[in-house]
Amino acid sequence: MDQLQSSLLEAPIIEKDGYHYFVHPVSDGVPKLEPGLLREIVIRITRKADLENVDRIVTPAAMGIHISTAVSLMTDIPVSVIRKRKYGLEGEVAISQETGYSKNEMYINDVHAGERVLVLDDVLSTGGTLAAVLEALDGIGAEVVDTVAVIKKVGGENKVADAGYRVKTLINVDVVDGEVVVVDADGDD
């Protein structure tokens, strides 16, 4: 069993307004993220993602930053972070993000029409964040070459699929009776 699967099976579950949420170093930064687990994730992403002709990696703040930074270091592809803070820079694009447990505004800067991007995120749960990001990138005119989320939580709504987007994942899980259950150890291709 790989480190990602083992770490998910050991993840504690909390409930936020009826939403069962696993606490994991990839998605929450707690407990600590071991370098070996991050290395395994980066290797799996570089093997699964279409990296050919990608101009930049785009990731939503905050938990995609560490994953995208590590992938950037391995591939020499620059990273742009979608932030929850408005900077007011020229060309800034505001997007509304809604997850299973929160609503936020996010802002894309320095991504331009015609750029080829790889979108990376930590978890695909309801798909609210990724759907908003992908729609905004389409609106900018960027070409989304590929989209990868490390973990997919199955069993609920999937706004990304409903919007017609495809996301590759490294592992698919569900939360059943207060425990993480691995549905597909290899994720979606």
C-alpha positions as CSV (number, residue, x, y, z in Angstrom):
1,M,0.0,0.0,0.0
2,D,1.4,3.4,-0.9
3,Q,1.8,6.3,1.5
4,L,-1.1,8.3,0.1
5,Q,-3.5,5.5,0.6
6,S,-2.2,4.7,4.1
7,S,-2.3,8.3,5.2
8,L,-5.9,8.7,4.0
9,L,-7.0,5.5,5.8
10,E,-5.6,7.0,9.0
11,A,-7.2,10.5,8.5
12,P,-9.6,11.7,11.2
13,I,-13.1,12.8,10.1
14,I,-14.8,15.9,11.3
15,E,-18.3,17.2,10.5
16,K,-19.0,20.8,9.3
17,D,-22.7,21.5,8.9
18,G,-23.6,18.0,7.9
19,Y,-20.5,17.6,5.5
20,H,-18.1,14.8,6.5
21,Y,-14.6,16.2,6.0
22,F,-11.4,14.2,6.3
23,V,-8.4,16.0,7.9
24,H,-5.3,15.2,5.9
25,P,-1.8,16.8,5.4
26,V,-2.4,17.3,1.7
27,S,-5.8,19.1,2.1
28,D,-5.3,20.8,5.4
29,G,-1.6,20.9,6.3
30,V,-2.3,19.0,9.5
31,P,-1.0,16.6,10.7
32,K,2.5,17.3,9.3
33,L,3.1,16.6,5.6
34,E,6.0,14.1,5.4
35,P,8.5,14.7,2.5
36,G,8.1,11.1,1.3
37,L,4.4,11.5,0.9
38,L,4.8,14.8,-1.0
39,R,7.5,13.2,-3.2
40,E,5.2,10.2,-4.0
41,I,2.4,12.6,-4.9
42,V,4.6,14.7,-7.2
43,I,5.9,11.6,-9.0
44,R,2.4,10.4,-9.5
45,I,1.2,13.7,-10.8
46,T,4.2,14.0,-13.3
47,R,3.4,10.5,-14.6
48,K,-0.4,11.1,-14.9
49,A,-0.6,14.8,-16.1
50,D,-0.1,15.9,-19.7
51,L,2.9,18.2,-19.2
52,E,3.8,18.6,-22.8
53,N,3.6,22.2,-24.0
54,V,2.4,23.5,-20.6
55,D,3.3,27.2,-20.0
56,R,2.3,27.3,-16.4
57,I,0.8,25.5,-13.5
58,V,-2.3,27.2,-12.0
59,T,-3.5,26.3,-8.5
60,P,-6.1,27.7,-6.0
61,A,-4.8,28.9,-2.7
62,A,-4.0,27.6,-0.2
63,M,-3.6,23.9,-0.2
64,G,-2.6,23.5,-3.9
65,I,0.4,25.7,-3.3
66,H,2.8,23.1,-1.8
67,I,1.8,20.5,-4.4
68,S,2.2,22.9,-7.3
69,T,5.5,24.3,-6.0
70,A,6.9,20.8,-5.7
71,V,5.7,19.9,-9.3
72,S,7.2,23.1,-10.6
73,L,10.6,22.3,-9.0
74,M,10.5,18.9,-10.8
75,T,9.3,20.2,-14.2
76,D,10.6,23.8,-14.4
77,I,7.1,25.0,-15.2
78,P,6.2,28.3,-13.4
79,V,3.3,28.5,-11.0
80,S,0.5,31.0,-10.7
81,V,-1.6,30.9,-7.5
82,I,-5.3,31.9,-7.5
83,R,-5.7,34.0,-4.3
84,K,-8.5,34.8,-2.0
85,R,-7.2,38.4,-1.9
86,K,-8.0,41.1,-4.4
87,Y,-4.9,42.9,-5.7
88,G,-6.4,45.1,-8.3
89,L,-3.7,44.3,-10.9
90,E,-4.5,44.9,-14.6
91,G,-6.3,41.9,-16.0
92,E,-7.3,40.5,-12.6
93,V,-10.3,38.1,-12.9
94,A,-12.6,37.6,-9.9
95,I,-14.3,34.3,-9.5
96,S,-16.9,33.0,-7.0
97,Q,-16.0,29.8,-5.4
98,E,-18.5,27.6,-3.5
99,T,-17.6,24.3,-1.8
100,G,-19.6,21.9,0.4
101,Y,-18.9,24.1,3.4
102,S,-17.9,27.6,2.3
103,K,-18.3,30.5,-0.2
104,N,-15.4,32.8,-1.2
105,E,-14.2,35.1,-3.9
106,M,-10.9,34.2,-5.6
107,Y,-8.8,36.2,-8.0
108,I,-6.7,35.1,-10.9
109,N,-3.7,37.2,-11.9
110,D,-1.1,36.9,-14.7
111,V,-2.8,34.2,-16.7
112,H,-3.4,35.3,-20.3
113,A,-5.3,34.2,-23.4
114,G,-3.5,31.5,-25.4
115,E,-1.4,30.3,-22.4
116,R,-1.5,26.5,-21.9
117,V,-2.0,25.6,-18.3
118,L,-2.1,22.6,-16.0
119,V,-4.5,23.1,-13.1
120,L,-3.5,21.3,-9.9
121,D,-5.6,21.0,-6.7
122,D,-5.5,19.0,-3.5
123,V,-9.0,17.6,-3.3
124,L,-12.0,17.3,-5.6
125,S,-15.1,17.1,-3.4
126,T,-18.1,19.0,-4.6
127,G,-16.1,20.4,-7.5
128,G,-17.1,24.0,-6.6
129,T,-13.6,25.4,-6.6
130,L,-12.3,23.6,-9.7
131,A,-15.5,24.3,-11.7
132,A,-15.2,28.0,-10.9
133,V,-11.4,28.0,-11.8
134,L,-11.9,26.1,-15.1
135,E,-14.8,28.4,-16.2
136,A,-12.7,31.5,-15.4
137,L,-9.7,30.2,-17.3
138,D,-12.0,29.4,-20.3
139,G,-13.3,33.0,-20.0
140,I,-9.7,34.4,-20.0
141,G,-9.0,32.3,-23.1
142,A,-6.3,30.1,-21.5
143,E,-6.0,26.6,-22.8
144,V,-6.4,24.1,-20.0
145,V,-4.2,21.2,-21.1
146,D,-4.9,19.1,-18.1
147,T,-6.5,19.2,-14.6
148,V,-5.3,17.0,-11.7
149,A,-6.5,16.7,-8.2
150,V,-4.7,14.5,-5.7
151,I,-7.7,13.2,-3.9
152,K,-11.3,12.8,-5.1
153,K,-14.1,12.4,-2.5
154,V,-16.8,10.5,-4.3
155,G,-20.5,10.1,-3.5
156,G,-21.7,13.6,-3.7
157,E,-22.4,16.3,-6.2
158,N,-19.7,17.0,-8.8
159,K,-19.9,20.5,-10.2
160,V,-16.9,19.9,-12.4
161,A,-18.4,17.0,-14.3
162,D,-21.8,18.8,-14.5
163,A,-20.0,21.7,-16.2
164,G,-18.4,19.3,-18.7
165,Y,-14.8,19.3,-17.4
166,R,-12.6,16.3,-16.8
167,V,-10.3,16.0,-13.8
168,K,-7.7,13.3,-13.3
169,T,-7.2,12.1,-9.7
170,L,-4.5,10.0,-7.9
171,I,-6.9,8.3,-5.5
172,N,-10.7,8.3,-5.0
173,V,-12.2,7.9,-1.6
174,D,-15.5,8.1,0.3
175,V,-16.4,8.7,3.9
176,V,-18.5,5.9,5.3
177,D,-19.5,5.5,8.9
178,G,-16.9,8.0,10.0
179,E,-14.0,6.4,8.1
180,V,-12.2,7.0,4.8
181,V,-12.8,4.1,2.4
182,V,-10.7,3.8,-0.7
183,V,-12.9,3.5,-3.8
184,D,-10.2,3.5,-6.4
185,A,-6.5,3.4,-5.4
186,D,-5.4,4.6,-8.9
187,G,-7.9,7.5,-9.2
188,D,-9.5,8.6,-12.5
189,D,-7.7,8.9,-15.8
